[in-house]
């Protein structure tokens, strides 16, 4: 068996296909004429059809190529995400930024100075320590 | 694993167009190949199938591999086109509408195919009831015998074998309308 998966009709079709391919075009033409086929009319009708088909297929390919190009362009645009433009925010008048950068990394701001003084006062406040703790330290 | 073919392994559409400068003999040859492909699924529609095959290549949907004979290639394309029509589509009453036929495909599809095949095979064999040699050849072909085996049916007489094959081929070509003959449509 050549191919177990092929049905009898498939085998028949392939056998006849091979048979035709092993025959010359001239021989098939002779047979067709002998069988009474109007071979000239068929060839003429196919020639006429072919001219139109070529023109139509060319247009179709051109249209497909244009559509493919447009799809590529669209895809390219989809891949490029524009950076969000940062706009300067409006600040209230008299606003002075309180950042290290604004202070050139050197000077303390007034608020920092006040906070620092408060921390020192708290640290050196003797009253903040209880008597028991003084005795223990002795 | 089969490697994907590159563009240079195919003929261009322009090369295909140039090869289509057919004369009468080439057109008839192509029609003969189509008639064989259409016998069961699309009988009587060989001209449409020839046109569809050529158009698919012109449009670039099918590409012609280099080194493959043009007629062999187009025959393969036609086989592919015809196979798009399900066998089940030829069942009586629903065969006019492929969509409906496709919807009707169910678990009994294989059984329906088998019934159809049996009908067609019976009909084919009946074509040769007055030609015992061609009938034997048809049986051998449908059993999947190779040339060596088939030659054995004719005592290895090549000339006789070729003559019967030719007779068989011409008879089959003269009967492309199996569908209508089977279903009486």
Boltz contact constraints between the chains, C-beta under 6 A:
constraints:
  - contact:
      token1: [A, 1]
      token2: [B, 144]
      max_distance: 6.0
  - contact:
      token1: [A, 2]
      token2: [B, 144]
      max_distance: 6.0
  - contact:
      token1: [A, 7]
      token2: [B, 117]
      max_distance: 6.0
  - contact:
      token1: [A, 8]
      token2: [B, 121]
      max_distance: 6.0
  - contact:
      token1: [A, 8]
      token2: [B, 142]
      max_distance: 6.0
  - contact:
      token1: [A, 9]
      token2: [B, 40]
      max_distance: 6.0
  - contact:
      token1: [A, 9]
      token2: [B, 117]
      max_distance: 6.0
  - contact:
      token1: [A, 9]
      token2: [B, 120]
      max_distance: 6.0
  - contact:
      token1: [A, 11]
      token2: [B, 141]
      max_distance: 6.0
  - contact:
      token1: [A, 11]
      token2: [B, 142]
      max_distance: 6.0
  - contact:
      token1: [A, 11]
      token2: [B, 144]
      max_distance: 6.0
  - contact:
      token1: [A, 12]
      token2: [B, 141]
      max_distance: 6.0
  - contact:
      token1: [A, 12]
      token2: [B, 142]
      max_distance: 6.0
  - contact:
      token1: [A, 15]
      token2: [B, 141]
      max_distance: 6.0
  - contact:
      token1: [A, 16]
      token2: [B, 36]
      max_distance: 6.0
  - contact:
      token1: [A, 16]
      token2: [B, 169]
      max_distance: 6.0
  - contact:
      token1: [A, 16]
      token2: [B, 172]
      max_distance: 6.0
  - contact:
      token1: [A, 17]
      token2: [B, 36]
      max_distance: 6.0
  - contact:
      token1: [A, 17]
      token2: [B, 75]
      max_distance: 6.0
  - contact:
      token1: [A, 19]
      token2: [B, 169]
      max_distance: 6.0
  - contact:
      token1: [A, 20]
      token2: [B, 32]
      max_distance: 6.0
  - contact:
      token1: [A, 20]
      token2: [B, 33]
      max_distance: 6.0
  - contact:
      token1: [A, 21]
      token2: [B, 72]
      max_distance: 6.0
  - contact:
      token1: [A, 25]
      token2: [B, 25]
      max_distance: 6.0
  - contact:
      token1: [A, 25]
      token2: [B, 26]
      max_distance: 6.0
  - contact:
      token1: [A, 25]
      token2: [B, 29]
      max_distance: 6.0
  - contact:
      token1: [A, 26]
      token2: [B, 25]
      max_distance: 6.0
  - contact:
      token1: [A, 28]
      token2: [B, 28]
      max_distance: 6.0
  - contact:
      token1: [A, 28]
      token2: [B, 29]
      max_distance: 6.0
  - contact:
      token1: [A, 28]
      token2: [B, 32]
      max_distance: 6.0
  - contact:
      token1: [A, 29]
      token2: [B, 25]
      max_distance: 6.0
  - contact:
      token1: [A, 29]
      token2: [B, 28]
      max_distance: 6.0
  - contact:
      token1: [A, 32]
      token2: [B, 28]
      max_distance: 6.0
  - contact:
      token1: [A, 39]
      token2: [B, 24]
      max_distance: 6.0
  - contact:
      token1: [A, 39]
      token2: [B, 28]
      max_distance: 6.0
  - contact:
      token1: [A, 43]
      token2: [B, 24]
      max_distance: 6.0
  - contact:
      token1: [A, 43]
      token2: [B, 27]
      max_distance: 6.0
  - contact:
      token1: [A, 46]
      token2: [B, 27]
      max_distance: 6.0
  - contact:
      token1: [A, 53]
      token2: [B, 55]
      max_distance: 6.0
  - contact:
      token1: [A, 57]
      token2: [B, 58]
      max_distance: 6.0
  - contact:
      token1: [A, 57]
      token2: [B, 59]
      max_distance: 6.0
  - contact:
      token1: [A, 60]
      token2: [B, 59]
      max_distance: 6.0
  - contact:
      token1: [A, 61]
      token2: [B, 60]
      max_distance: 6.0
